[in-house]
Amino acid sequence: MPRGPELSPGTRNRIIGAKQMGIPLKEISNNLGISINTVGYTWRKRHERQELHQKSLPRGRPRKSTRQQDNELYRFTRAHPTATLRETVLHTPLQRTQMKARLKEIDPRYRKYKKSVRPLLNIDQKRVQLQFAELHQHEADEF
């Protein structure tokens, strides 16, 4: 049998409040226009719903980095946006895997730090390329 629409939090609160005041389930059911089974079920499950809304303990491995280390990492990545992860590891006390996790938490644009913007050629490669081009400049017309 299909279920009806879910009760709103306000309706649930009215059911629980009325029952706490000592009003019988049948009277609550008639006043709100809800079946008596739904009222009874809501009253029985009130503790489970309250437990879900309470703050639960964090799960998984405890954090190794402090808030101060996270802020230091954030400031470094903002000051040096082209730094690679390897360079960032040298300037912050975090390990590489910790740093990746913190960067994902801090900034949704994590890929920016994953692949840094580097020049395609370093200075030595540019110099060699320029020498080659100057040496073979006159041969360009033959191609």
N, CA, C and O atoms as CSV, one atom per row, in Angstrom:
chain,resi,resn,atom,element,x,y,z
A,1,MET,N,N,0.843,-1.169,0.000
A,1,MET,CA,C,0.000,0.000,0.000
A,1,MET,C,C,0.898,1.245,0.000
A,1,MET,O,O,1.854,1.300,0.773
A,2,PRO,N,N,0.620,2.227,-0.831
A,2,PRO,CA,C,1.479,3.411,-0.892
A,2,PRO,C,C,1.364,4.250,0.373
A,2,PRO,O,O,0.311,4.338,1.005
A,3,ARG,N,N,2.485,4.855,0.709
A,3,ARG,CA,C,2.520,5.731,1.881
A,3,ARG,C,C,2.044,7.126,1.503
A,3,ARG,O,O,2.132,7.542,0.348
A,4,GLY,N,N,1.546,7.827,2.489
A,4,GLY,CA,C,1.118,9.199,2.264
A,4,GLY,C,C,2.310,10.136,2.383
A,4,GLY,O,O,3.443,9.689,2.563
A,5,PRO,N,N,2.056,11.433,2.282
A,5,PRO,CA,C,3.157,12.382,2.404
A,5,PRO,C,C,3.750,12.348,3.813
A,5,PRO,O,O,3.052,12.066,4.787
A,6,GLU,N,N,5.031,12.637,3.903
A,6,GLU,CA,C,5.708,12.628,5.196
A,6,GLU,C,C,5.219,13.788,6.065
A,6,GLU,O,O,4.916,14.874,5.571
A,7,LEU,N,N,5.151,13.531,7.358
A,7,LEU,CA,C,4.706,14.581,8.278
A,7,LEU,C,C,5.736,15.695,8.338
A,7,LEU,O,O,6.939,15.436,8.313
A,8,SER,N,N,5.276,16.909,8.417
A,8,SER,CA,C,6.206,18.031,8.553
A,8,SER,C,C,6.754,18.058,9.978
A,8,SER,O,O,6.123,17.524,10.889
A,9,PRO,N,N,7.910,18.669,10.180
A,9,PRO,CA,C,8.449,18.772,11.543
A,9,PRO,C,C,7.506,19.486,12.493
A,9,PRO,O,O,7.467,19.156,13.678
A,10,GLY,N,N,6.746,20.455,12.005
A,10,GLY,CA,C,5.787,21.167,12.847
A,10,GLY,C,C,4.679,20.251,13.340
A,10,GLY,O,O,4.293,20.306,14.507
A,11,THR,N,N,4.163,19.400,12.437
A,11,THR,CA,C,3.113,18.462,12.828
A,11,THR,C,C,3.640,17.458,13.847
A,11,THR,O,O,2.962,17.140,14.823
A,12,ARG,N,N,4.848,16.965,13.614
A,12,ARG,CA,C,5.461,16.039,14.580
A,12,ARG,C,C,5.584,16.696,15.950
A,12,ARG,O,O,5.277,16.085,16.974
A,13,ASN,N,N,6.035,17.943,15.955
A,13,ASN,CA,C,6.199,18.653,17.235
A,13,ASN,C,C,4.852,18.842,17.935
A,13,ASN,O,O,4.776,18.752,19.160
A,14,ARG,N,N,3.786,19.103,17.166
A,14,ARG,CA,C,2.465,19.255,17.773
A,14,ARG,C,C,1.985,17.941,18.390
A,14,ARG,O,O,1.395,17.933,19.470
A,15,ILE,N,N,2.244,16.821,17.687
A,15,ILE,CA,C,1.856,15.508,18.217
A,15,ILE,C,C,2.593,15.234,19.527
A,15,ILE,O,O,1.983,14.838,20.521
A,16,ILE,N,N,3.910,15.448,19.519
A,16,ILE,CA,C,4.724,15.170,20.706
A,16,ILE,C,C,4.336,16.105,21.852
A,16,ILE,O,O,4.238,15.672,23.001
A,17,GLY,N,N,4.116,17.380,21.544
A,17,GLY,CA,C,3.732,18.343,22.574
A,17,GLY,C,C,2.387,17.999,23.201
A,17,GLY,O,O,2.216,18.094,24.416
A,18,ALA,N,N,1.436,17.600,22.361
A,18,ALA,CA,C,0.112,17.254,22.878
A,18,ALA,C,C,0.178,16.008,23.747
A,18,ALA,O,O,-0.479,15.931,24.785
A,19,LYS,N,N,0.971,15.034,23.320
A,19,LYS,CA,C,1.082,13.801,24.096
A,19,LYS,C,C,1.786,14.055,25.425
A,19,LYS,O,O,1.440,13.443,26.436
A,20,GLN,N,N,2.777,14.959,25.433
A,20,GLN,CA,C,3.469,15.295,26.677
A,20,GLN,C,C,2.526,16.008,27.650
A,20,GLN,O,O,2.705,15.921,28.865
A,21,MET,N,N,1.528,16.709,27.119
A,21,MET,CA,C,0.542,17.381,27.987
A,21,MET,C,C,-0.504,16.393,28.504
A,21,MET,O,O,-1.341,16.759,29.329
A,22,GLY,N,N,-0.466,15.136,28.025
A,22,GLY,CA,C,-1.376,14.114,28.534
A,22,GLY,C,C,-2.620,13.913,27.695
A,22,GLY,O,O,-3.545,13.235,28.141
A,23,ILE,N,N,-2.679,14.469,26.510
A,23,ILE,CA,C,-3.848,14.301,25.638
A,23,ILE,C,C,-3.784,12.887,25.038
A,23,ILE,O,O,-2.717,12.467,24.589
A,24,PRO,N,N,-4.893,12.152,25.021
A,24,PRO,CA,C,-4.890,10.798,24.461
A,24,PRO,C,C,-4.635,10.806,22.954
A,24,PRO,O,O,-4.900,11.793,22.267
A,25,LEU,N,N,-4.113,9.678,22.455
A,25,LEU,CA,C,-3.774,9.555,21.037
A,25,LEU,C,C,-4.998,9.780,20.146
A,25,LEU,O,O,-4.898,10.429,19.105
A,26,LYS,N,N,-6.146,9.246,20.550
A,26,LYS,CA,C,-7.340,9.365,19.720
A,26,LYS,C,C,-7.764,10.827,19.550
A,26,LYS,O,O,-8.180,11.238,18.466
A,27,GLU,N,N,-7.655,11.596,20.616
A,27,GLU,CA,C,-8.033,13.013,20.536
A,27,GLU,C,C,-7.046,13.789,19.655
A,27,GLU,O,O,-7.450,14.647,18.871
A,28,ILE,N,N,-5.738,13.478,19.792
A,28,ILE,CA,C,-4.723,14.128,18.937
A,28,ILE,C,C,-5.011,13.791,17.481
A,28,ILE,O,O,-4.937,14.656,16.607
A,29,SER,N,N,-5.340,12.529,17.227
A,29,SER,CA,C,-5.632,12.070,15.869
A,29,SER,C,C,-6.815,12.829,15.283
A,29,SER,O,O,-6.766,13.268,14.134
A,30,ASN,N,N,-7.878,12.987,16.069
A,30,ASN,CA,C,-9.072,13.694,15.571
A,30,ASN,C,C,-8.784,15.172,15.350
A,30,ASN,O,O,-9.241,15.743,14.359
A,31,ASN,N,N,-8.033,15.805,16.254
A,31,ASN,CA,C,-7.745,17.242,16.128
A,31,ASN,C,C,-6.880,17.562,14.910
A,31,ASN,O,O,-7.094,18.576,14.246
A,32,LEU,N,N,-5.899,16.698,14.613
A,32,LEU,CA,C,-4.968,16.979,13.515
A,32,LEU,C,C,-5.398,16.342,12.197
A,32,LEU,O,O,-4.849,16.666,11.144
A,33,GLY,N,N,-6.374,15.439,12.249
A,33,GLY,CA,C,-6.815,14.793,11.010
A,33,GLY,C,C,-5.818,13.777,10.499
A,33,GLY,O,O,-5.670,13.598,9.290
A,34,ILE,N,N,-5.132,13.111,11.415
A,34,ILE,CA,C,-4.129,12.108,11.061
A,34,ILE,C,C,-4.569,10.797,11.700
A,34,ILE,O,O,-5.206,10.797,12.753
A,35,SER,N,N,-4.227,9.683,11.062
A,35,SER,CA,C,-4.647,8.397,11.627
A,35,SER,C,C,-4.002,8.174,12.985
A,35,SER,O,O,-2.925,8.694,13.274
A,36,ILE,N,N,-4.679,7.394,13.804
A,36,ILE,CA,C,-4.203,7.125,15.154
A,36,ILE,C,C,-2.904,6.319,15.126
A,36,ILE,O,O,-2.057,6.459,16.009
A,37,ASN,N,N,-2.757,5.477,14.104
A,37,ASN,CA,C,-1.522,4.692,13.971
A,37,ASN,C,C,-0.326,5.614,13.731
A,37,ASN,O,O,0.747,5.406,14.298
A,38,THR,N,N,-0.513,6.624,12.897
A,38,THR,CA,C,0.573,7.571,12.616
A,38,THR,C,C,0.937,8.363,13.867
A,38,THR,O,O,2.116,8.599,14.130
A,39,VAL,N,N,-0.050,8.765,14.626
A,39,VAL,CA,C,0.198,9.512,15.858
A,39,VAL,C,C,0.968,8.645,16.852
A,39,VAL,O,O,1.926,9.104,17.473
A,40,GLY,N,N,0.542,7.388,16.998
A,40,GLY,CA,C,1.225,6.480,17.912
A,40,GLY,C,C,2.649,6.193,17.474
A,40,GLY,O,O,3.564,6.157,18.296
A,41,TYR,N,N,2.836,5.986,16.166
A,41,TYR,CA,C,4.162,5.716,15.627
A,41,TYR,C,C,5.084,6.924,15.854
A,41,TYR,O,O,6.242,6.762,16.238
A,42,THR,N,N,4.572,8.107,15.619
A,42,THR,CA,C,5.361,9.323,15.819
A,42,THR,C,C,5.760,9.462,17.280
A,42,THR,O,O,6.888,9.852,17.582
A,43,TRP,N,N,4.844,9.146,18.188
A,43,TRP,CA,C,5.151,9.240,19.618
A,43,TRP,C,C,6.210,8.208,20.021
A,43,TRP,O,O,7.107,8.519,20.805
A,44,ARG,N,N,6.114,6.993,19.495
A,44,ARG,CA,C,7.084,5.951,19.848
A,44,ARG,C,C,8.471,6.248,19.283
A,44,ARG,O,O,9.472,5.922,19.921
A,45,LYS,N,N,8.552,6.852,18.114
A,45,LYS,CA,C,9.835,7.075,17.438
A,45,LYS,C,C,10.469,8.428,17.771
A,45,LYS,O,O,11.491,8.789,17.186
A,46,ARG,N,N,9.882,9.171,18.692
A,46,ARG,CA,C,10.391,10.522,18.975
A,46,ARG,C,C,11.826,10.502,19.475
A,46,ARG,O,O,12.601,11.399,19.144
A,47,HIS,N,N,12.196,9.504,20.263
A,47,HIS,CA,C,13.554,9.448,20.810
A,47,HIS,C,C,14.584,9.175,19.712
A,47,HIS,O,O,15.671,9.752,19.716
A,48,GLU,N,N,14.236,8.299,18.779
A,48,GLU,CA,C,15.163,8.007,17.682
A,48,GLU,C,C,15.393,9.250,16.826
A,48,GLU,O,O,16.522,9.520,16.417
A,49,ARG,N,N,14.343,10.000,16.555
A,49,ARG,CA,C,14.497,11.208,15.741
A,49,ARG,C,C,15.338,12.258,16.454
A,49,ARG,O,O,16.129,12.953,15.816
A,50,GLN,N,N,15.176,12.381,17.766
A,50,GLN,CA,C,15.962,13.356,18.527
A,50,GLN,C,C,17.429,12.961,18.546
A,50,GLN,O,O,18.300,13.830,18.494
A,51,GLU,N,N,17.722,11.659,18.620
A,51,GLU,CA,C,19.112,11.199,18.631
A,51,GLU,C,C,19.788,11.479,17.306
A,51,GLU,O,O,20.985,11.764,17.267
A,52,LEU,N,N,19.029,11.402,16.208
A,52,LEU,CA,C,19.614,11.683,14.899
A,52,LEU,C,C,20.049,13.130,14.779
A,52,LEU,O,O,21.038,13.427,14.109
A,53,HIS,N,N,19.323,14.034,15.421
A,53,HIS,CA,C,19.622,15.453,15.291
A,53,HIS,C,C,20.722,15.916,16.236
A,53,HIS,O,O,21.263,17.009,16.070
A,54,GLN,N,N,21.057,15.089,17.233
A,54,GLN,CA,C,22.140,15.468,18.132
A,54,GLN,C,C,23.460,15.268,17.419
A,54,GLN,O,O,23.579,14.429,16.525
A,55,LYS,N,N,24.441,16.038,17.819
A,55,LYS,CA,C,25.741,15.965,17.165
A,55,LYS,C,C,26.410,14.638,17.490
A,55,LYS,O,O,26.555,14.273,18.657
A,56,SER,N,N,26.811,13.927,16.460
A,56,SER,CA,C,27.455,12.638,16.667
A,56,SER,C,C,28.969,12.826,16.722
A,56,SER,O,O,29.497,13.844,16.276
A,57,LEU,N,N,29.639,11.851,17.264
A,57,LEU,CA,C,31.089,11.905,17.349
A,57,LEU,C,C,31.680,11.756,15.958
A,57,LEU,O,O,31.107,11.065,15.115
A,58,PRO,N,N,32.816,12.395,15.703
A,58,PRO,CA,C,33.429,12.249,14.384
A,58,PRO,C,C,33.886,10.814,14.154
A,58,PRO,O,O,34.354,10.144,15.075
A,59,ARG,N,N,33.749,10.366,12.946
A,59,ARG,CA,C,34.133,9.007,12.603
A,59,ARG,C,C,35.452,9.013,11.865
A,59,ARG,O,O,35.872,10.034,11.320
A,60,GLY,N,N,36.097,7.870,11.853
A,60,GLY,CA,C,37.322,7.711,11.097
A,60,GLY,C,C,38.548,8.137,11.880
A,60,GLY,O,O,38.506,8.336,13.095
A,61,ARG,N,N,39.615,8.268,11.162
A,61,ARG,CA,C,40.894,8.598,11.753
A,61,ARG,C,C,40.893,10.032,12.262
A,61,ARG,O,O,40.369,10.924,11.595
A,62,PRO,N,N,41.482,10.268,13.452
A,62,PRO,CA,C,41.536,11.645,13.961
A,62,PRO,C,C,42.460,12.517,13.105
A,62,PRO,O,O,43.392,12.021,12.473
A,63,ARG,N,N,42.186,13.810,13.099
A,63,ARG,CA,C,43.005,14.744,12.318
A,63,ARG,C,C,44.409,14.821,12.882
A,63,ARG,O,O,44.603,14.837,14.097
A,64,LYS,N,N,45.380,14.869,11.992
A,64,LYS,CA,C,46.771,15.013,12.410
A,64,LYS,C,C,47.201,16.478,12.396
A,64,LYS,O,O,48.164,16.850,13.065
A,65,SER,N,N,46.496,17.297,11.646
A,65,SER,CA,C,46.899,18.698,11.539
A,65,SER,C,C,46.057,19.561,12.466
A,65,SER,O,O,44.893,19.266,12.739
A,66,THR,N,N,46.670,20.620,12.935
A,66,THR,CA,C,45.955,21.561,13.787
A,66,THR,C,C,45.330,22.650,12.922
A,66,THR,O,O,45.632,22.752,11.733
A,67,ARG,N,N,44.472,23.449,13.509
A,67,ARG,CA,C,43.852,24.553,12.786
A,67,ARG,C,C,44.919,25.553,12.336
A,67,ARG,O,O,44.810,26.138,11.258
A,68,GLN,N,N,45.945,25.748,13.159
A,68,GLN,CA,C,47.017,26.677,12.823
A,68,GLN,C,C,47.786,26.187,11.590
A,68,GLN,O,O,48.128,26.982,10.714
A,69,GLN,N,N,48.057,24.879,11.524
A,69,GLN,CA,C,48.747,24.334,10.360
A,69,GLN,C,C,47.884,24.458,9.108
A,69,GLN,O,O,48.395,24.739,8.023
A,70,ASP,N,N,46.593,24.252,9.257
A,70,ASP,CA,C,45.692,24.412,8.113
A,70,ASP,C,C,45.701,25.852,7.604
A,70,ASP,O,O,45.731,26.091,6.397
A,71,ASN,N,N,45.674,26.809,8.533
A,71,ASN,CA,C,45.706,28.226,8.137
A,71,ASN,C,C,47.035,28.573,7.476
A,71,ASN,O,O,47.068,29.342,6.515
A,72,GLU,N,N,48.117,28.017,7.979
A,72,GLU,CA,C,49.438,28.253,7.381
A,72,GLU,C,C,49.475,27.725,5.941
A,72,GLU,O,O,49.995,28.391,5.045
A,73,LEU,N,N,48.928,26.540,5.729
A,73,LEU,CA,C,48.863,25.958,4.389
A,73,LEU,C,C,48.020,26.837,3.468
A,73,LEU,O,O,48.399,27.090,2.324
A,74,TYR,N,N,46.886,27.297,3.965
A,74,TYR,CA,C,46.007,28.133,3.156
A,74,TYR,C,C,46.700,29.427,2.749
A,74,TYR,O,O,46.632,29.840,1.592
A,75,ARG,N,N,47.376,30.069,3.720
A,75,ARG,CA,C,48.083,31.318,3.402
A,75,ARG,C,C,49.195,31.088,2.381
A,75,ARG,O,O,49.393,31.909,1.485
A,76,PHE,N,N,49.921,29.978,2.509
A,76,PHE,CA,C,51.007,29.692,1.575
A,76,PHE,C,C,50.465,29.462,0.168
A,76,PHE,O,O,51.023,29.970,-0.805
A,77,THR,N,N,49.375,28.694,0.057
A,77,THR,CA,C,48.833,28.420,-1.276
A,77,THR,C,C,48.249,29.677,-1.918
A,77,THR,O,O,48.258,29.803,-3.143
A,78,ARG,N,N,47.746,30.599,-1.114
A,78,ARG,CA,C,47.252,31.861,-1.661
A,78,ARG,C,C,48.407,32.767,-2.096
A,78,ARG,O,O,48.310,33.459,-3.110
A,79,ALA,N,N,49.495,32.759,-1.330
A,79,ALA,CA,C,50.634,33.612,-1.665
A,79,ALA,C,C,51.415,33.063,-2.859
A,79,ALA,O,O,52.002,33.835,-3.617
A,80,HIS,N,N,51.429,31.746,-3.033
A,80,HIS,CA,C,52.195,31.101,-4.108
A,80,HIS,C,C,51.271,30.174,-4.900
A,80,HIS,O,O,51.334,28.957,-4.726
A,81,PRO,N,N,50.421,30.717,-5.758
A,81,PRO,CA,C,49.449,29.877,-6.458
A,81,PRO,C,C,50.068,28.919,-7.472
A,81,PRO,O,O,49.424,27.940,-7.849
A,82,THR,N,N,51.296,29.169,-7.925
A,82,THR,CA,C,51.907,28.274,-8.906
A,82,THR,C,C,52.805,27.232,-8.258
A,82,THR,O,O,53.450,26.458,-8.966
A,83,ALA,N,N,52.864,27.192,-6.947
A,83,ALA,CA,C,53.718,26.223,-6.258
A,83,ALA,C,C,53.144,24.819,-6.408
A,83,ALA,O,O,51.930,24.622,-6.346
A,84,THR,N,N,54.022,23.853,-6.605
A,84,THR,CA,C,53.586,22.468,-6.692
A,84,THR,C,C,53.392,21.910,-5.290
A,84,THR,O,O,53.745,22.550,-4.300
A,85,LEU,N,N,52.830,20.719,-5.219
A,85,LEU,CA,C,52.652,20.088,-3.913
A,85,LEU,C,C,53.999,19.818,-3.255
A,85,LEU,O,O,54.143,19.956,-2.041
A,86,ARG,N,N,54.968,19.439,-4.048
A,86,ARG,CA,C,56.302,19.156,-3.506
A,86,ARG,C,C,56.913,20.408,-2.879
A,86,ARG,O,O,57.499,20.337,-1.798
A,87,GLU,N,N,56.780,21.547,-3.547
A,87,GLU,CA,C,57.302,22.794,-2.984
A,87,GLU,C,C,56.516,23.196,-1.737
A,87,GLU,O,O,57.087,23.721,-0.781
A,88,THR,N,N,55.227,22.950,-1.750
A,88,THR,CA,C,54.399,23.304,-0.606
A,88,THR,C,C,54.745,22.450,0.605
A,88,THR,O,O,54.703,22.935,1.737
A,89,VAL,N,N,55.089,21.178,0.379
A,89,VAL,CA,C,55.482,20.283,1.482
A,89,VAL,C,C,56.716,20.828,2.179
A,89,VAL,O,O,56.839,20.707,3.398
A,90,LEU,N,N,57.634,21.426,1.425
A,90,LEU,CA,C,58.863,21.960,2.019
A,90,LEU,C,C,58.589,23.146,2.941
A,90,LEU,O,O,59.350,23.387,3.878
A,91,HIS,N,N,57.515,23.887,2.685
A,91,HIS,CA,C,57.234,25.102,3.454
A,91,HIS,C,C,56.178,24.933,4.543
A,91,HIS,O,O,55.944,25.853,5.327
A,92,THR,N,N,55.547,23.779,4.595
A,92,THR,CA,C,54.539,23.540,5.633
A,92,THR,C,C,54.864,22.227,6.347
A,92,THR,O,O,55.478,21.343,5.751
A,93,PRO,N,N,54.467,22.088,7.599
A,93,PRO,CA,C,54.828,20.896,8.363
A,93,PRO,C,C,53.935,19.682,8.092
A,93,PRO,O,O,54.029,18.687,8.812
A,94,LEU,N,N,53.090,19.737,7.093
A,94,LEU,CA,C,52.165,18.634,6.819
A,94,LEU,C,C,52.758,17.643,5.828
A,94,LEU,O,O,53.626,17.991,5.027
A,95,GLN,N,N,52.282,16.415,5.892
A,95,GLN,CA,C,52.668,15.411,4.912
A,95,GLN,C,C,51.835,15.613,3.650
A,95,GLN,O,O,50.835,16.331,3.662
A,96,ARG,N,N,52.250,14.984,2.581
A,96,ARG,CA,C,51.608,15.192,1.284
A,96,ARG,C,C,50.133,14.776,1.297
A,96,ARG,O,O,49.281,15.508,0.793
A,97,THR,N,N,49.827,13.602,1.870
A,97,THR,CA,C,48.442,13.143,1.884
A,97,THR,C,C,47.572,14.024,2.778
A,97,THR,O,O,46.410,14.283,2.463
A,98,GLN,N,N,48.139,14.481,3.892
A,98,GLN,CA,C,47.398,15.388,4.763
A,98,GLN,C,C,47.114,16.697,4.037
A,98,GLN,O,O,46.029,17.269,4.142
A,99,MET,N,N,48.116,17.149,3.301
A,99,MET,CA,C,47.978,18.413,2.587
A,99,MET,C,C,46.880,18.321,1.525
A,99,MET,O,O,46.092,19.251,1.358
A,100,LYS,N,N,46.834,17.202,0.817
A,100,LYS,CA,C,45.786,17.038,-0.188
A,100,LYS,C,C,44.407,17.096,0.454
A,100,LYS,O,O,43.498,17.746,-0.063
A,101,ALA,N,N,44.258,16.411,1.584
A,101,ALA,CA,C,42.965,16.407,2.271
A,101,ALA,C,C,42.589,17.802,2.749
A,101,ALA,O,O,41.436,18.210,2.614
A,102,ARG,N,N,43.543,18.538,3.305
A,102,ARG,CA,C,43.253,19.890,3.796
A,102,ARG,C,C,42.913,20.817,2.647
A,102,ARG,O,O,42.014,21.648,2.773
A,103,LEU,N,N,43.623,20.690,1.512
A,103,LEU,CA,C,43.336,21.546,0.363
A,103,LEU,C,C,41.945,21.272,-0.188
A,103,LEU,O,O,41.260,22.195,-0.629
A,104,LYS,N,N,41.523,20.013,-0.167
A,104,LYS,CA,C,40.173,19.696,-0.619
A,104,LYS,C,C,39.136,20.322,0.304
A,104,LYS,O,O,38.097,20.792,-0.161
A,105,GLU,N,N,39.407,20.334,1.617
A,105,GLU,CA,C,38.481,20.938,2.566
A,105,GLU,C,C,38.452,22.456,2.432
A,105,GLU,O,O,37.388,23.072,2.464
A,106,ILE,N,N,39.633,23.049,2.280
A,106,ILE,CA,C,39.763,24.502,2.277
A,106,ILE,C,C,39.200,25.113,1.005
A,106,ILE,O,O,38.441,26.081,1.050
A,107,ASP,N,N,39.578,24.540,-0.127
A,107,ASP,CA,C,39.273,25.180,-1.398
A,107,ASP,C,C,38.696,24.167,-2.368
A,107,ASP,O,O,39.352,23.164,-2.652
A,108,PRO,N,N,37.500,24.386,-2.885
A,108,PRO,CA,C,36.934,23.437,-3.837
A,108,PRO,C,C,37.694,23.404,-5.159
A,108,PRO,O,O,37.536,22.468,-5.942
A,109,ARG,N,N,38.512,24.416,-5.409
A,109,ARG,CA,C,39.295,24.441,-6.655
A,109,ARG,C,C,40.628,23.727,-6.438
A,109,ARG,O,O,41.674,24.240,-6.835
A,110,TYR,N,N,40.601,22.548,-5.810
A,110,TYR,CA,C,41.807,21.824,-5.440
A,110,TYR,C,C,42.667,21.464,-6.635
A,110,TYR,O,O,43.892,21.420,-6.515
A,111,ARG,N,N,42.068,21.206,-7.775
A,111,ARG,CA,C,42.844,20.802,-8.957
A,111,ARG,C,C,43.884,21.843,-9.338
A,111,ARG,O,O,44.913,21.514,-9.928
A,112,LYS,N,N,43.618,23.082,-9.005
A,112,LYS,CA,C,44.559,24.149,-9.312
A,112,LYS,C,C,45.904,23.885,-8.645
A,112,LYS,O,O,46.957,24.171,-9.214
A,113,TYR,N,N,45.857,23.330,-7.420
A,113,TYR,CA,C,47.093,23.054,-6.710
A,113,TYR,C,C,47.687,21.714,-7.115
A,113,TYR,O,O,48.889,21.486,-6.983
A,114,LYS,N,N,46.834,20.840,-7.606
A,114,LYS,CA,C,47.294,19.518,-7.990
A,114,LYS,C,C,48.226,19.607,-9.194
A,114,LYS,O,O,49.279,18.971,-9.236
A,115,LYS,N,N,47.817,20.405,-10.162
A,115,LYS,CA,C,48.644,20.612,-11.341
A,115,LYS,C,C,49.013,22.087,-11.376
A,115,LYS,O,O,48.169,22.941,-11.648
A,116,SER,N,N,50.251,22.372,-11.106
A,116,SER,CA,C,50.627,23.779,-11.069
A,116,SER,C,C,50.879,24.290,-12.479
A,116,SER,O,O,51.105,23.514,-13.408
A,117,VAL,N,N,50.838,25.585,-12.618
A,117,VAL,CA,C,51.082,26.211,-13.899
A,117,VAL,C,C,52.586,26.412,-14.035
A,117,VAL,O,O,53.177,27.270,-13.379
A,118,ARG,N,N,53.180,25.621,-14.882
A,118,ARG,CA,C,54.615,25.685,-15.112
A,118,ARG,C,C,54.868,26.075,-16.565
A,118,ARG,O,O,54.060,25.773,-17.443
A,119,PRO,N,N,55.984,26.744,-16.815
A,119,PRO,CA,C,56.317,27.014,-18.212
A,119,PRO,C,C,56.612,25.702,-18.936
A,119,PRO,O,O,57.114,24.750,-18.339
A,120,LEU,N,N,56.297,25.668,-20.220
A,120,LEU,CA,C,56.532,24.447,-20.983
A,120,LEU,C,C,58.018,24.155,-21.135
A,120,LEU,O,O,58.426,22.994,-21.176
A,121,LEU,N,N,58.829,25.209,-21.219
A,121,LEU,CA,C,60.278,25.048,-21.348
A,121,LEU,C,C,60.977,25.807,-20.223
A,121,LEU,O,O,60.585,26.918,-19.867
A,122,ASN,N,N,62.016,25.185,-19.672
A,122,ASN,CA,C,62.802,25.926,-18.683
A,122,ASN,C,C,63.832,26.790,-19.404
A,122,ASN,O,O,63.894,26.766,-20.633
A,123,ILE,N,N,64.619,27.531,-18.686
A,123,ILE,CA,C,65.545,28.512,-19.287
A,123,ILE,C,C,66.589,27.834,-20.166
A,123,ILE,O,O,66.899,28.325,-21.251
A,124,ASP,N,N,67.138,26.699,-19.703
A,124,ASP,CA,C,68.152,25.993,-20.499
A,124,ASP,C,C,67.569,25.480,-21.807
A,124,ASP,O,O,68.211,25.573,-22.853
A,125,GLN,N,N,66.365,24.944,-21.756
A,125,GLN,CA,C,65.726,24.441,-22.964
A,125,GLN,C,C,65.440,25.569,-23.950
A,125,GLN,O,O,65.583,25.389,-25.159
A,126,LYS,N,N,65.042,26.711,-23.446
A,126,LYS,CA,C,64.796,27.864,-24.323
A,126,LYS,C,C,66.093,28.314,-24.997
A,126,LYS,O,O,66.107,28.638,-26.185
A,127,ARG,N,N,67.168,28.330,-24.231
A,127,ARG,CA,C,68.462,28.758,-24.782
A,127,ARG,C,C,68.906,27.816,-25.902
A,127,ARG,O,O,69.350,28.268,-26.957
A,128,VAL,N,N,68.785,26.495,-25.669
A,128,VAL,CA,C,69.173,25.512,-26.680
A,128,VAL,C,C,68.298,25.643,-27.918
A,128,VAL,O,O,68.795,25.548,-29.040
A,129,GLN,N,N,67.016,25.857,-27.727
A,129,GLN,CA,C,66.101,26.008,-28.849
A,129,GLN,C,C,66.426,27.258,-29.675
A,129,GLN,O,O,66.359,27.239,-30.904
A,130,LEU,N,N,66.776,28.337,-28.979
A,130,LEU,CA,C,67.124,29.573,-29.670
A,130,LEU,C,C,68.410,29.397,-30.469
A,130,LEU,O,O,68.510,29.875,-31.599
A,131,GLN,N,N,69.392,28.715,-29.888
A,131,GLN,CA,C,70.649,28.460,-30.618
A,131,GLN,C,C,70.392,27.627,-31.867
A,131,GLN,O,O,70.957,27.909,-32.923
A,132,PHE,N,N,69.558,26.616,-31.761
A,132,PHE,CA,C,69.218,25.776,-32.901
A,132,PHE,C,C,68.525,26.597,-33.984
A,132,PHE,O,O,68.827,26.460,-35.169
A,133,ALA,N,N,67.590,27.455,-33.564
A,133,ALA,CA,C,66.855,28.267,-34.532
A,133,ALA,C,C,67.784,29.240,-35.241
A,133,ALA,O,O,67.656,29.446,-36.448
A,134,GLU,N,N,68.730,29.849,-34.502
A,134,GLU,CA,C,69.673,30.783,-35.126
A,134,GLU,C,C,70.625,30.054,-36.068
A,134,GLU,O,O,70.990,30.580,-37.120
A,135,LEU,N,N,71.024,28.848,-35.692
A,135,LEU,CA,C,71.938,28.067,-36.517
A,135,LEU,C,C,71.283,27.645,-37.829
A,135,LEU,O,O,71.935,27.631,-38.873
A,136,HIS,N,N,70.002,27.302,-37.782
A,136,HIS,CA,C,69.310,26.801,-38.963
A,136,HIS,C,C,68.325,27.809,-39.542
A,136,HIS,O,O,67.369,27.433,-40.221
A,137,GLN,N,N,68.563,29.092,-39.272
A,137,GLN,CA,C,67.648,30.124,-39.735
A,137,GLN,C,C,67.611,30.212,-41.251
A,137,GLN,O,O,66.543,30.404,-41.832
A,138,HIS,N,N,68.746,30.077,-41.893
A,138,HIS,CA,C,68.806,30.212,-43.350
A,138,HIS,C,C,68.203,28.997,-44.051
A,138,HIS,O,O,67.851,29.085,-45.227
A,139,GLU,N,N,68.075,27.872,-43.359
A,139,GLU,CA,C,67.483,26.679,-43.962
A,139,GLU,C,C,65.963,26.714,-43.963
A,139,GLU,O,O,65.333,25.837,-44.554
A,140,ALA,N,N,65.364,27.689,-43.326
A,140,ALA,CA,C,63.919,27.746,-43.213
A,140,ALA,C,C,63.263,27.928,-44.585
A,140,ALA,O,O,62.142,27.463,-44.792
A,141,ASP,N,N,63.937,28.593,-45.523
A,141,ASP,CA,C,63.368,28.809,-46.847
A,141,ASP,C,C,63.295,27.516,-47.645
A,141,ASP,O,O,62.458,27.394,-48.539
A,142,GLU,N,N,64.150,26.553,-47.343
A,142,GLU,CA,C,64.197,25.296,-48.106
A,142,GLU,C,C,63.006,24.407,-47.766
A,142,GLU,O,O,62.621,23.572,-48.584
A,143,PHE,N,N,62.432,24.555,-46.628
A,143,PHE,CA,C,61.315,23.691,-46.255
A,143,PHE,C,C,60.121,24.165,-46.965
A,143,PHE,O,O,59.043,23.591,-46.811
